[in-house]
Amino acid sequence: MADSRLKQLRKEKGYTQVKMQLLTGIDQSDYSKIENGKRYYTFEQCKKIATALGTSMDYLAELTDVVEPYPRKNT
């Protein structure tokens, strides 16, 4: 399940849910609900989470098992 990938990646990075709030702008309580499968994230939230965790949106959506993100554009 995608939510278990979120928790696993977050813990591998040594991040707390509060740290994820700081990195993504997603309220900690909302992030917790997303991580525990009680709430879905929006496209924009998924993008922010993928960036913060150094992965791709496809990995979070379980469309690939490759953790590394695609090459990103410089914005």
Buried (B, 14 or more C-beta within 10 A) or exposed (E): EBBEBBBEBBEEBEBEBEBBBEBBEBEBEBBBBBBEEEBEBEEEBBBBBBBBBEBBBBBBEEEBEEBEBEEEEEE
